[in-house]
Amino acid sequence: MHIRLTALGLLVAASVVSMTQQRLAAAELVMFEQRGCEWCEIWDAQIAPIYPKTEEGAFAPLRRVDIHEPMPDDLAWMRGERFTPSFALVHEGREYGRIRGYPGEDFFWGLLGEMVGKLKGALDGDRPSNGMQTPG
């Protein structure tokens, strides 16, 4: 009996881990960009090569959206952007923060860390803060 309960416990734990990973994988960092954007090019040179290798990049893969193209259907609920580069952390139809501009690596990583912390807190059951937007 004890062996069965342990096996069941392991199965439940594995299911919870799998569901958590699926939830986390749904997060994205949406980068609003446009052709000819000097600061987008600087971000591409300084951050883009390392971003996918970071915890943040694994948690919220980068997705690029050209501000002159129609908003992708699955992001139609989002408010667009005119200033590039801008970065919005999104998960399941909600925005958990936005960075407008790119004045350097320290600025970017610090603000991104705050946004990721807000999203992780929400996933852990914290109530959304005032800065969070909902669809609509």
N, CA, C and O atoms as CSV, one atom per row, in Angstrom:
chain,resi,resn,atom,element,x,y,z
A,1,MET,N,N,0.830,-1.201,0.000
A,1,MET,CA,C,0.000,0.000,0.000
A,1,MET,C,C,0.873,1.262,0.000
A,1,MET,O,O,0.610,2.206,-0.746
A,2,HIS,N,N,1.904,1.270,0.837
A,2,HIS,CA,C,2.794,2.425,0.916
A,2,HIS,C,C,3.475,2.674,-0.435
A,2,HIS,O,O,3.650,3.826,-0.831
A,3,ILE,N,N,3.851,1.632,-1.130
A,3,ILE,CA,C,4.503,1.760,-2.430
A,3,ILE,C,C,3.537,2.372,-3.445
A,3,ILE,O,O,3.936,3.220,-4.244
A,4,ARG,N,N,2.296,1.958,-3.421
A,4,ARG,CA,C,1.311,2.523,-4.346
A,4,ARG,C,C,1.092,4.019,-4.086
A,4,ARG,O,O,1.005,4.810,-5.025
A,5,LEU,N,N,1.004,4.393,-2.821
A,5,LEU,CA,C,0.811,5.802,-2.501
A,5,LEU,C,C,2.008,6.628,-2.955
A,5,LEU,O,O,1.836,7.734,-3.466
A,6,THR,N,N,3.205,6.111,-2.778
A,6,THR,CA,C,4.395,6.823,-3.204
A,6,THR,C,C,4.407,6.978,-4.720
A,6,THR,O,O,4.713,8.057,-5.229
A,7,ALA,N,N,4.080,5.924,-5.439
A,7,ALA,CA,C,4.034,5.994,-6.894
A,7,ALA,C,C,2.968,6.997,-7.342
A,7,ALA,O,O,3.191,7.770,-8.274
A,8,LEU,N,N,1.820,6.982,-6.680
A,8,LEU,CA,C,0.763,7.939,-7.002
A,8,LEU,C,C,1.241,9.360,-6.714
A,8,LEU,O,O,0.993,10.276,-7.499
A,9,GLY,N,N,1.914,9.536,-5.605
A,9,GLY,CA,C,2.446,10.851,-5.246
A,9,GLY,C,C,3.428,11.359,-6.283
A,9,GLY,O,O,3.397,12.536,-6.643
A,10,LEU,N,N,4.297,10.489,-6.765
A,10,LEU,CA,C,5.254,10.864,-7.797
A,10,LEU,C,C,4.545,11.235,-9.096
A,10,LEU,O,O,4.942,12.182,-9.776
A,11,LEU,N,N,3.507,10.496,-9.435
A,11,LEU,CA,C,2.741,10.783,-10.646
A,11,LEU,C,C,2.069,12.147,-10.543
A,11,LEU,O,O,2.091,12.927,-11.495
A,12,VAL,N,N,1.477,12.432,-9.400
A,12,VAL,CA,C,0.830,13.723,-9.183
A,12,VAL,C,C,1.867,14.849,-9.238
A,12,VAL,O,O,1.626,15.887,-9.855
A,13,ALA,N,N,3.009,14.646,-8.600
A,13,ALA,CA,C,4.061,15.664,-8.602
A,13,ALA,C,C,4.556,15.918,-10.027
A,13,ALA,O,O,4.766,17.067,-10.415
A,14,ALA,N,N,4.742,14.860,-10.798
A,14,ALA,CA,C,5.191,15.012,-12.180
A,14,ALA,C,C,4.155,15.771,-13.004
A,14,ALA,O,O,4.514,16.579,-13.860
A,15,SER,N,N,2.882,15.516,-12.753
A,15,SER,CA,C,1.817,16.218,-13.475
A,15,SER,C,C,1.819,17.703,-13.131
A,15,SER,O,O,1.644,18.548,-14.009
A,16,VAL,N,N,2.016,18.021,-11.857
A,16,VAL,CA,C,2.049,19.420,-11.425
A,16,VAL,C,C,3.232,20.133,-12.062
A,16,VAL,O,O,3.088,21.258,-12.541
A,17,VAL,N,N,4.394,19.497,-12.074
A,17,VAL,CA,C,5.571,20.092,-12.692
A,17,VAL,C,C,5.320,20.314,-14.179
A,17,VAL,O,O,5.657,21.369,-14.716
A,18,SER,N,N,4.736,19.333,-14.838
A,18,SER,CA,C,4.452,19.455,-16.270
A,18,SER,C,C,3.492,20.601,-16.541
A,18,SER,O,O,3.706,21.371,-17.477
A,19,MET,N,N,2.436,20.733,-15.741
A,19,MET,CA,C,1.467,21.809,-15.932
A,19,MET,C,C,2.121,23.163,-15.681
A,19,MET,O,O,1.843,24.127,-16.396
A,20,THR,N,N,2.989,23.245,-14.672
A,20,THR,CA,C,3.677,24.494,-14.375
A,20,THR,C,C,4.581,24.882,-15.525
A,20,THR,O,O,4.625,26.050,-15.910
A,21,GLN,N,N,5.306,23.918,-16.082
A,21,GLN,CA,C,6.174,24.204,-17.207
A,21,GLN,C,C,5.362,24.671,-18.404
A,21,GLN,O,O,5.796,25.572,-19.122
A,22,GLN,N,N,4.206,24.089,-18.635
A,22,GLN,CA,C,3.363,24.510,-19.744
A,22,GLN,C,C,2.885,25.936,-19.531
A,22,GLN,O,O,2.862,26.733,-20.469
A,23,ARG,N,N,2.498,26.267,-18.290
A,23,ARG,CA,C,2.045,27.629,-18.006
A,23,ARG,C,C,3.175,28.615,-18.239
A,23,ARG,O,O,2.970,29.671,-18.837
A,24,LEU,N,N,4.378,28.270,-17.763
A,24,LEU,CA,C,5.502,29.173,-17.902
A,24,LEU,C,C,5.897,29.340,-19.361
A,24,LEU,O,O,6.297,30.428,-19.776
A,25,ALA,N,N,5.788,28.284,-20.130
A,25,ALA,CA,C,6.170,28.342,-21.525
A,25,ALA,C,C,5.249,29.264,-22.323
A,25,ALA,O,O,5.621,29.713,-23.407
A,26,ALA,N,N,4.071,29.549,-21.811
A,26,ALA,CA,C,3.123,30.389,-22.521
A,26,ALA,C,C,3.481,31.875,-22.438
A,26,ALA,O,O,2.919,32.685,-23.175
A,27,ALA,N,N,4.405,32.241,-21.554
A,27,ALA,CA,C,4.816,33.638,-21.440
A,27,ALA,C,C,5.668,34.017,-22.653
A,27,ALA,O,O,6.406,33.195,-23.197
A,28,GLU,N,N,5.545,35.284,-23.061
A,28,GLU,CA,C,6.350,35.795,-24.165
A,28,GLU,C,C,6.793,37.214,-23.858
A,28,GLU,O,O,6.091,37.968,-23.184
A,29,LEU,N,N,7.958,37.564,-24.357
A,29,LEU,CA,C,8.396,38.948,-24.344
A,29,LEU,C,C,8.207,39.466,-25.765
A,29,LEU,O,O,8.941,39.096,-26.681
A,30,VAL,N,N,7.218,40.320,-25.929
A,30,VAL,CA,C,6.907,40.862,-27.243
A,30,VAL,C,C,7.755,42.111,-27.449
A,30,VAL,O,O,7.677,43.066,-26.676
A,31,MET,N,N,8.560,42.090,-28.498
A,31,MET,CA,C,9.392,43.241,-28.851
A,31,MET,C,C,8.738,43.966,-30.018
A,31,MET,O,O,8.596,43.410,-31.107
A,32,PHE,N,N,8.342,45.207,-29.781
A,32,PHE,CA,C,7.817,46.054,-30.844
A,32,PHE,C,C,9.009,46.744,-31.503
A,32,PHE,O,O,9.809,47.399,-30.834
A,33,GLU,N,N,9.116,46.590,-32.816
A,33,GLU,CA,C,10.258,47.137,-33.538
A,33,GLU,C,C,9.816,47.688,-34.881
A,33,GLU,O,O,8.669,47.520,-35.294
A,34,GLN,N,N,10.756,48.356,-35.559
A,34,GLN,CA,C,10.508,48.836,-36.919
A,34,GLN,C,C,11.846,48.919,-37.649
A,34,GLN,O,O,12.899,49.103,-37.038
A,35,ARG,N,N,11.776,48.781,-38.941
A,35,ARG,CA,C,12.967,48.878,-39.773
A,35,ARG,C,C,13.600,50.252,-39.594
A,35,ARG,O,O,12.900,51.262,-39.532
A,36,GLY,N,N,14.922,50.284,-39.512
A,36,GLY,CA,C,15.635,51.552,-39.394
A,36,GLY,C,C,15.743,52.088,-37.978
A,36,GLY,O,O,16.272,53.180,-37.775
A,37,CYS,N,N,15.255,51.348,-36.996
A,37,CYS,CA,C,15.302,51.785,-35.592
A,37,CYS,C,C,16.715,51.561,-35.035
A,37,CYS,O,O,17.148,50.425,-34.841
A,38,GLU,N,N,17.415,52.663,-34.785
A,38,GLU,CA,C,18.794,52.587,-34.294
A,38,GLU,C,C,18.888,51.865,-32.946
A,38,GLU,O,O,19.799,51.065,-32.734
A,39,TRP,N,N,17.954,52.145,-32.043
A,39,TRP,CA,C,18.016,51.527,-30.720
A,39,TRP,C,C,17.627,50.046,-30.772
A,39,TRP,O,O,18.071,49.257,-29.939
A,40,CYS,N,N,16.794,49.670,-31.756
A,40,CYS,CA,C,16.498,48.246,-31.964
A,40,CYS,C,C,17.773,47.518,-32.380
A,40,CYS,O,O,18.042,46.409,-31.917
A,41,GLU,N,N,18.547,48.139,-33.243
A,41,GLU,CA,C,19.801,47.545,-33.703
A,41,GLU,C,C,20.797,47.406,-32.555
A,41,GLU,O,O,21.515,46.409,-32.474
A,42,ILE,N,N,20.844,48.393,-31.674
A,42,ILE,CA,C,21.739,48.320,-30.515
A,42,ILE,C,C,21.287,47.187,-29.598
A,42,ILE,O,O,22.117,46.419,-29.112
A,43,TRP,N,N,19.969,47.074,-29.354
A,43,TRP,CA,C,19.448,45.969,-28.535
A,43,TRP,C,C,19.802,44.639,-29.190
A,43,TRP,O,O,20.224,43.701,-28.513
A,44,ASP,N,N,19.632,44.560,-30.505
A,44,ASP,CA,C,19.967,43.332,-31.226
A,44,ASP,C,C,21.438,42.956,-31.051
A,44,ASP,O,O,21.767,41.775,-30.940
A,45,ALA,N,N,22.305,43.934,-31.026
A,45,ALA,CA,C,23.736,43.665,-30.876
A,45,ALA,C,C,24.096,43.287,-29.443
A,45,ALA,O,O,24.914,42.392,-29.228
A,46,GLN,N,N,23.492,43.963,-28.454
A,46,GLN,CA,C,23.886,43.762,-27.061
A,46,GLN,C,C,23.119,42.654,-26.355
A,46,GLN,O,O,23.706,41.932,-25.549
A,47,ILE,N,N,21.841,42.497,-26.626
A,47,ILE,CA,C,20.989,41.597,-25.844
A,47,ILE,C,C,20.520,40.381,-26.631
A,47,ILE,O,O,20.524,39.269,-26.102
A,48,ALA,N,N,20.118,40.570,-27.876
A,48,ALA,CA,C,19.514,39.479,-28.651
A,48,ALA,C,C,20.335,38.193,-28.666
A,48,ALA,O,O,19.755,37.115,-28.540
A,49,PRO,N,N,21.673,38.258,-28.815
A,49,PRO,CA,C,22.423,36.995,-28.861
A,49,PRO,C,C,22.401,36.212,-27.548
A,49,PRO,O,O,22.490,34.985,-27.561
A,50,ILE,N,N,22.283,36.909,-26.415
A,50,ILE,CA,C,22.318,36.204,-25.128
A,50,ILE,C,C,20.938,35.950,-24.540
A,50,ILE,O,O,20.777,35.063,-23.701
A,51,TYR,N,N,19.941,36.717,-24.969
A,51,TYR,CA,C,18.606,36.607,-24.360
A,51,TYR,C,C,18.081,35.171,-24.299
A,51,TYR,O,O,17.621,34.752,-23.236
A,52,PRO,N,N,18.127,34.400,-25.387
A,52,PRO,CA,C,17.562,33.040,-25.317
A,52,PRO,C,C,18.311,32.114,-24.352
A,52,PRO,O,O,17.784,31.074,-23.956
A,53,LYS,N,N,19.526,32.487,-23.977
A,53,LYS,CA,C,20.349,31.658,-23.085
A,53,LYS,C,C,20.141,32.006,-21.615
A,53,LYS,O,O,20.701,31.348,-20.738
A,54,THR,N,N,19.344,33.031,-21.340
A,54,THR,CA,C,19.125,33.482,-19.966
A,54,THR,C,C,17.873,32.838,-19.372
A,54,THR,O,O,17.051,32.268,-20.089
A,55,GLU,N,N,17.744,32.941,-18.041
A,55,GLU,CA,C,16.517,32.469,-17.375
A,55,GLU,C,C,15.297,33.192,-17.924
A,55,GLU,O,O,14.254,32.584,-18.164
A,56,GLU,N,N,15.443,34.502,-18.120
A,56,GLU,CA,C,14.331,35.290,-18.643
A,56,GLU,C,C,13.937,34.823,-20.041
A,56,GLU,O,O,12.753,34.733,-20.364
A,57,GLY,N,N,14.931,34.529,-20.859
A,57,GLY,CA,C,14.674,34.067,-22.220
A,57,GLY,C,C,14.007,32.706,-22.258
A,57,GLY,O,O,13.177,32.441,-23.128
A,58,ALA,N,N,14.366,31.839,-21.317
A,58,ALA,CA,C,13.720,30.527,-21.224
A,58,ALA,C,C,12.287,30.680,-20.717
A,58,ALA,O,O,11.384,29.975,-21.166
A,59,PHE,N,N,12.091,31.597,-19.788
A,59,PHE,CA,C,10.775,31.825,-19.193
A,59,PHE,C,C,9.823,32.502,-20.177
A,59,PHE,O,O,8.650,32.140,-20.272
A,60,ALA,N,N,10.347,33.493,-20.911
A,60,ALA,CA,C,9.512,34.281,-21.837
A,60,ALA,C,C,10.276,34.479,-23.142
A,60,ALA,O,O,10.956,35.491,-23.316
A,61,PRO,N,N,10.168,33.529,-24.049
A,61,PRO,CA,C,10.864,33.668,-25.336
A,61,PRO,C,C,10.471,34.967,-26.046
A,61,PRO,O,O,9.359,35.473,-25.894
A,62,LEU,N,N,11.409,35.480,-26.813
A,62,LEU,CA,C,11.205,36.729,-27.542
A,62,LEU,C,C,10.311,36.516,-28.753
A,62,LEU,O,O,10.431,35.527,-29.476
A,63,ARG,N,N,9.420,37.463,-28.951
A,63,ARG,CA,C,8.561,37.475,-30.134
A,63,ARG,C,C,8.588,38.881,-30.695
A,63,ARG,O,O,8.276,39.841,-29.990
A,64,ARG,N,N,8.953,39.010,-31.943
A,64,ARG,CA,C,9.080,40.321,-32.570
A,64,ARG,C,C,7.798,40.699,-33.316
A,64,ARG,O,O,7.198,39.879,-34.011
A,65,VAL,N,N,7.396,41.964,-33.153
A,65,VAL,CA,C,6.222,42.487,-33.843
A,65,VAL,C,C,6.616,43.822,-34.465
A,65,VAL,O,O,7.027,44.747,-33.765
A,66,ASP,N,N,6.487,43.912,-35.777
A,66,ASP,CA,C,6.758,45.156,-36.492
A,66,ASP,C,C,5.563,46.088,-36.287
A,66,ASP,O,O,4.419,45.703,-36.529
A,67,ILE,N,N,5.837,47.311,-35.841
A,67,ILE,CA,C,4.735,48.229,-35.517
A,67,ILE,C,C,3.980,48.698,-36.755
A,67,ILE,O,O,2.892,49.260,-36.634
A,68,HIS,N,N,4.537,48.479,-37.936
A,68,HIS,CA,C,3.868,48.899,-39.160
A,68,HIS,C,C,3.052,47.775,-39.806
A,68,HIS,O,O,2.415,47.977,-40.840
A,69,GLU,N,N,3.075,46.616,-39.202
A,69,GLU,CA,C,2.301,45.466,-39.674
A,69,GLU,C,C,1.069,45.308,-38.792
A,69,GLU,O,O,1.057,45.806,-37.667
A,70,PRO,N,N,0.037,44.629,-39.271
A,70,PRO,CA,C,-1.126,44.368,-38.411
A,70,PRO,C,C,-0.712,43.555,-37.172
A,70,PRO,O,O,0.175,42.703,-37.237
A,71,MET,N,N,-1.358,43.833,-36.077
A,71,MET,CA,C,-1.087,43.084,-34.840
A,71,MET,C,C,-1.474,41.632,-35.086
A,71,MET,O,O,-2.546,41.376,-35.633
A,72,PRO,N,N,-0.635,40.676,-34.701
A,72,PRO,CA,C,-1.011,39.260,-34.851
A,72,PRO,C,C,-2.343,38.982,-34.151
A,72,PRO,O,O,-2.640,39.568,-33.110
A,73,ASP,N,N,-3.135,38.087,-34.729
A,73,ASP,CA,C,-4.473,37.796,-34.207
A,73,ASP,C,C,-4.474,37.442,-32.731
A,73,ASP,O,O,-5.344,37.893,-31.987
A,74,ASP,N,N,-3.507,36.640,-32.296
A,74,ASP,CA,C,-3.498,36.209,-30.898
A,74,ASP,C,C,-3.055,37.318,-29.947
A,74,ASP,O,O,-3.127,37.153,-28.729
A,75,LEU,N,N,-2.598,38.443,-30.488
A,75,LEU,CA,C,-2.237,39.595,-29.655
A,75,LEU,C,C,-3.165,40.789,-29.899
A,75,LEU,O,O,-2.868,41.906,-29.475
A,76,ALA,N,N,-4.274,40.554,-30.574
A,76,ALA,CA,C,-5.192,41.633,-30.931
A,76,ALA,C,C,-5.727,42.377,-29.710
A,76,ALA,O,O,-6.126,43.536,-29.820
A,77,TRP,N,N,-5.738,41.737,-28.570
A,77,TRP,CA,C,-6.221,42.362,-27.333
A,77,TRP,C,C,-5.251,43.422,-26.806
A,77,TRP,O,O,-5.636,44.266,-25.997
A,78,MET,N,N,-3.996,43.384,-27.261
A,78,MET,CA,C,-2.966,44.295,-26.749
A,78,MET,C,C,-3.076,45.685,-27.346
A,78,MET,O,O,-3.541,45.862,-28.472
A,79,ARG,N,N,-2.649,46.649,-26.586
A,79,ARG,CA,C,-2.477,48.003,-27.081
A,79,ARG,C,C,-1.184,48.008,-27.894
A,79,ARG,O,O,-0.163,47.502,-27.428
A,80,GLY,N,N,-1.214,48.561,-29.079
A,80,GLY,CA,C,-0.031,48.619,-29.926
A,80,GLY,C,C,0.998,49.584,-29.371
A,80,GLY,O,O,0.852,50.099,-28.263
A,81,GLU,N,N,2.021,49.818,-30.140
A,81,GLU,CA,C,3.113,50.673,-29.698
A,81,GLU,C,C,3.568,51.534,-30.857
A,81,GLU,O,O,3.529,51.108,-32.011
A,82,ARG,N,N,3.998,52.743,-30.551
A,82,ARG,CA,C,4.557,53.633,-31.565
A,82,ARG,C,C,6.047,53.835,-31.354
A,82,ARG,O,O,6.773,54.166,-32.292
A,83,PHE,N,N,6.502,53.636,-30.132
A,83,PHE,CA,C,7.892,53.880,-29.777
A,83,PHE,C,C,8.661,52.569,-29.848
A,83,PHE,O,O,8.228,51.566,-29.281
A,84,THR,N,N,9.800,52.565,-30.542
A,84,THR,CA,C,10.592,51.344,-30.670
A,84,THR,C,C,12.022,51.589,-30.210
A,84,THR,O,O,12.556,52.686,-30.374
A,85,PRO,N,N,12.641,50.556,-29.629
A,85,PRO,CA,C,12.012,49.290,-29.285
A,85,PRO,C,C,11.201,49.438,-28.007
A,85,PRO,O,O,11.531,50.245,-27.138
A,86,SER,N,N,10.162,48.669,-27.907
A,86,SER,CA,C,9.387,48.525,-26.676
A,86,SER,C,C,9.186,47.039,-26.445
A,86,SER,O,O,9.143,46.255,-27.394
A,87,PHE,N,N,9.062,46.655,-25.184
A,87,PHE,CA,C,8.988,45.248,-24.812
A,87,PHE,C,C,7.830,45.050,-23.846
A,87,PHE,O,O,7.742,45.738,-22.829
A,88,ALA,N,N,6.943,44.113,-24.160
A,88,ALA,CA,C,5.802,43.818,-23.294
A,88,ALA,C,C,5.879,42.353,-22.878
A,88,ALA,O,O,6.024,41.468,-23.720
A,89,LEU,N,N,5.783,42.108,-21.590
A,89,LEU,CA,C,5.748,40.743,-21.079
A,89,LEU,C,C,4.289,40.312,-21.007
A,89,LEU,O,O,3.492,40.918,-20.290
A,90,VAL,N,N,3.939,39.264,-21.753
A,90,VAL,CA,C,2.548,38.816,-21.818
A,90,VAL,C,C,2.439,37.339,-21.472
A,90,VAL,O,O,3.367,36.554,-21.670
A,91,HIS,N,N,1.268,36.992,-20.945
A,91,HIS,CA,C,0.956,35.607,-20.601
A,91,HIS,C,C,-0.553,35.459,-20.554
A,91,HIS,O,O,-1.236,36.181,-19.827
A,92,GLU,N,N,-1.068,34.519,-21.336
A,92,GLU,CA,C,-2.493,34.174,-21.333
A,92,GLU,C,C,-3.414,35.389,-21.400
A,92,GLU,O,O,-4.326,35.535,-20.586
A,93,GLY,N,N,-3.167,36.253,-22.375
A,93,GLY,CA,C,-4.072,37.377,-22.594
A,93,GLY,C,C,-3.935,38.528,-21.629
A,93,GLY,O,O,-4.843,39.352,-21.519
A,94,ARG,N,N,-2.812,38.605,-20.923
A,94,ARG,CA,C,-2.575,39.718,-20.005
A,94,ARG,C,C,-1.167,40.261,-20.212
A,94,ARG,O,O,-0.239,39.529,-20.557
A,95,GLU,N,N,-1.042,41.534,-19.998
A,95,GLU,CA,C,0.264,42.187,-20.051
A,95,GLU,C,C,0.732,42.443,-18.626
A,95,GLU,O,O,-0.011,42.976,-17.802
A,96,TYR,N,N,1.967,42.060,-18.347
A,96,TYR,CA,C,2.513,42.184,-17.001
A,96,TYR,C,C,3.574,43.263,-16.890
A,96,TYR,O,O,4.303,43.318,-15.900
A,97,GLY,N,N,3.664,44.104,-17.877
A,97,GLY,CA,C,4.591,45.225,-17.829
A,97,GLY,C,C,5.118,45.531,-19.209
A,97,GLY,O,O,5.075,44.699,-20.116
A,98,ARG,N,N,5.622,46.759,-19.348
A,98,ARG,CA,C,6.133,47.198,-20.648
A,98,ARG,C,C,7.349,48.086,-20.412
A,98,ARG,O,O,7.365,48.928,-19.514
A,99,ILE,N,N,8.352,47.878,-21.231
A,99,ILE,CA,C,9.549,48.717,-21.233
A,99,ILE,C,C,9.521,49.499,-22.540
A,99,ILE,O,O,9.455,48.915,-23.621
A,100,ARG,N,N,9.571,50.816,-22.432
A,100,ARG,CA,C,9.607,51.658,-23.631
A,100,ARG,C,C,11.020,52.196,-23.785
A,100,ARG,O,O,11.524,52.923,-22.929
A,101,GLY,N,N,11.645,51.826,-24.887
A,101,GLY,CA,C,12.990,52.297,-25.167
A,101,GLY,C,C,14.053,51.315,-24.704
A,101,GLY,O,O,13.771,50.313,-24.047
A,102,TYR,N,N,15.280,51.639,-25.070
A,102,TYR,CA,C,16.425,50.827,-24.667
A,102,TYR,C,C,17.639,51.727,-24.443
A,102,TYR,O,O,18.435,51.937,-25.359
A,103,PRO,N,N,17.781,52.255,-23.233
A,103,PRO,CA,C,18.939,53.104,-22.948
A,103,PRO,C,C,20.144,52.330,-22.399
A,103,PRO,O,O,21.093,52.949,-21.920
A,104,GLY,N,N,20.129,51.010,-22.457
A,104,GLY,CA,C,21.289,50.239,-22.021
A,104,GLY,C,C,20.920,48.933,-21.351
A,104,GLY,O,O,19.774,48.701,-20.967
A,105,GLU,N,N,21.942,48.075,-21.221
A,105,GLU,CA,C,21.742,46.732,-20.683
A,105,GLU,C,C,21.218,46.723,-19.249
A,105,GLU,O,O,20.272,45.999,-18.939
A,106,ASP,N,N,21.826,47.523,-18.376
A,106,ASP,CA,C,21.414,47.511,-16.959
A,106,ASP,C,C,19.948,47.896,-16.804
A,106,ASP,O,O,19.211,47.265,-16.047
A,107,PHE,N,N,19.534,48.921,-17.515
A,107,PHE,CA,C,18.154,49.386,-17.493
A,107,PHE,C,C,17.220,48.262,-17.943
A,107,PHE,O,O,16.223,47.965,-17.286
A,108,PHE,N,N,17.560,47.650,-19.067
A,108,PHE,CA,C,16.721,46.595,-19.623
A,108,PHE,C,C,16.593,45.415,-18.662
A,108,PHE,O,O,15.479,44.997,-18.347
A,109,TRP,N,N,17.730,44.869,-18.189
A,109,TRP,CA,C,17.676,43.679,-17.330
A,109,TRP,C,C,16.967,43.968,-16.012
A,109,TRP,O,O,16.235,43.119,-15.504
A,110,GLY,N,N,17.174,45.153,-15.457
A,110,GLY,CA,C,16.513,45.496,-14.194
A,110,GLY,C,C,15.003,45.566,-14.340
A,110,GLY,O,O,14.276,44.989,-13.531
A,111,LEU,N,N,14.521,46.265,-15.359
A,111,LEU,CA,C,13.072,46.372,-15.561
A,111,LEU,C,C,12.456,45.038,-15.968
A,111,LEU,O,O,11.353,44.703,-15.537
A,112,LEU,N,N,13.166,44.279,-16.797
A,112,LEU,CA,C,12.657,42.961,-17.181
A,112,LEU,C,C,12.548,42.065,-15.955
A,112,LEU,O,O,11.578,41.319,-15.818
A,113,GLY,N,N,13.525,42.130,-15.070
A,113,GLY,CA,C,13.477,41.342,-13.837
A,113,GLY,C,C,12.254,41.670,-12.992
A,113,GLY,O,O,11.638,40.775,-12.414
A,114,GLU,N,N,11.898,42.961,-12.918
A,114,GLU,CA,C,10.703,43.368,-12.173
A,114,GLU,C,C,9.441,42.795,-12.814
A,114,GLU,O,O,8.555,42.307,-12.114
A,115,MET,N,N,9.359,42.854,-14.139
A,115,MET,CA,C,8.171,42.345,-14.837
A,115,MET,C,C,8.052,40.831,-14.668
A,115,MET,O,O,6.962,40.318,-14.419
A,116,VAL,N,N,9.163,40.122,-14.803
A,116,VAL,CA,C,9.145,38.666,-14.632
A,116,VAL,C,C,8.726,38.322,-13.214
A,116,VAL,O,O,7.951,37.388,-13.008
A,117,GLY,N,N,9.230,39.067,-12.228
A,117,GLY,CA,C,8.836,38.845,-10.838
A,117,GLY,C,C,7.344,39.037,-10.633
A,117,GLY,O,O,6.714,38.275,-9.899
A,118,LYS,N,N,6.769,40.052,-11.278
A,118,LYS,CA,C,5.327,40.304,-11.183
A,118,LYS,C,C,4.541,39.127,-11.760
A,118,LYS,O,O,3.562,38.671,-11.168
A,119,LEU,N,N,4.981,38.641,-12.921
A,119,LEU,CA,C,4.292,37.513,-13.551
A,119,LEU,C,C,4.435,36.249,-12.718
A,119,LEU,O,O,3.456,35.529,-12.523
A,120,LYS,N,N,5.626,35.965,-12.228
A,120,LYS,CA,C,5.819,34.769,-11.397
A,120,LYS,C,C,4.971,34.846,-10.137
A,120,LYS,O,O,4.424,33.837,-9.693
A,121,GLY,N,N,4.858,36.037,-9.560
A,121,GLY,CA,C,3.995,36.214,-8.390
A,121,GLY,C,C,2.546,35.924,-8.718
A,121,GLY,O,O,1.841,35.296,-7.928
A,122,ALA,N,N,2.096,36.380,-9.882
A,122,ALA,CA,C,0.722,36.119,-10.304
A,122,ALA,C,C,0.504,34.618,-10.529
A,122,ALA,O,O,-0.548,34.082,-10.181
A,123,LEU,N,N,1.493,33.951,-11.108
A,123,LEU,CA,C,1.366,32.511,-11.343
A,123,LEU,C,C,1.359,31.723,-10.034
A,123,LEU,O,O,0.790,30.635,-9.950
A,124,ASP,N,N,2.000,32.291,-9.021
A,124,ASP,CA,C,2.022,31.644,-7.708
A,124,ASP,C,C,0.782,31.963,-6.891
A,124,ASP,O,O,0.657,31.510,-5.753
A,125,GLY,N,N,-0.141,32.741,-7.461
A,125,GLY,CA,C,-1.411,32.998,-6.782
A,125,GLY,C,C,-1.551,34.370,-6.178
A,125,GLY,O,O,-2.560,34.659,-5.534
A,126,ASP,N,N,-0.548,35.243,-6.372
A,126,ASP,CA,C,-0.686,36.607,-5.872
A,126,ASP,C,C,-1.741,37.329,-6.700
A,126,ASP,O,O,-2.000,36.962,-7.846
A,127,ARG,N,N,-2.333,38.331,-6.129
A,127,ARG,CA,C,-3.316,39.126,-6.871
A,127,ARG,C,C,-2.589,40.066,-7.807
A,127,ARG,O,O,-1.502,40.536,-7.470
A,128,PRO,N,N,-3.150,40.359,-8.973
A,128,PRO,CA,C,-2.528,41.284,-9.916
A,128,PRO,C,C,-2.358,42.669,-9.304
A,128,PRO,O,O,-3.194,43.115,-8.518
A,129,SER,N,N,-1.271,43.347,-9.670
A,129,SER,CA,C,-1.054,44.696,-9.184
A,129,SER,C,C,-1.707,45.701,-10.130
A,129,SER,O,O,-2.222,45.331,-11.185
A,130,ASN,N,N,-1.678,46.977,-9.740
A,130,ASN,CA,C,-2.326,48.016,-10.535
A,130,ASN,C,C,-1.732,48.154,-11.929
A,130,ASN,O,O,-2.432,48.560,-12.856
A,131,GLY,N,N,-0.443,47.820,-12.097
A,131,GLY,CA,C,0.201,48.013,-13.382
A,131,GLY,C,C,-0.185,46.989,-14.433
A,131,GLY,O,O,0.200,47.127,-15.594
A,132,MET,N,N,-0.930,45.976,-14.056
A,132,MET,CA,C,-1.256,44.914,-14.996
A,132,MET,C,C,-2.502,45.274,-15.782
A,132,MET,O,O,-3.446,45.860,-15.251
A,133,GLN,N,N,-2.488,44.913,-17.058
A,133,GLN,CA,C,-3.629,45.188,-17.908
A,133,GLN,C,C,-4.327,43.889,-18.232
A,133,GLN,O,O,-3.705,42.829,-18.288
A,134,THR,N,N,-5.607,43.982,-18.442
A,134,THR,CA,C,-6.376,42.822,-18.851
A,134,THR,C,C,-6.887,43.040,-20.260
A,134,THR,O,O,-6.972,44.178,-20.722
A,135,PRO,N,N,-7.222,41.978,-20.937
A,135,PRO,CA,C,-7.723,42.135,-22.297
A,135,PRO,C,C,-8.975,43.000,-22.347
A,135,PRO,O,O,-9.754,43.058,-21.396
A,136,GLY,N,N,-9.142,43.667,-23.475
A,136,GLY,CA,C,-10.390,44.397,-23.650
A,136,GLY,C,C,-10.196,45.793,-23.789
A,136,GLY,O,O,-11.164,46.539,-23.944
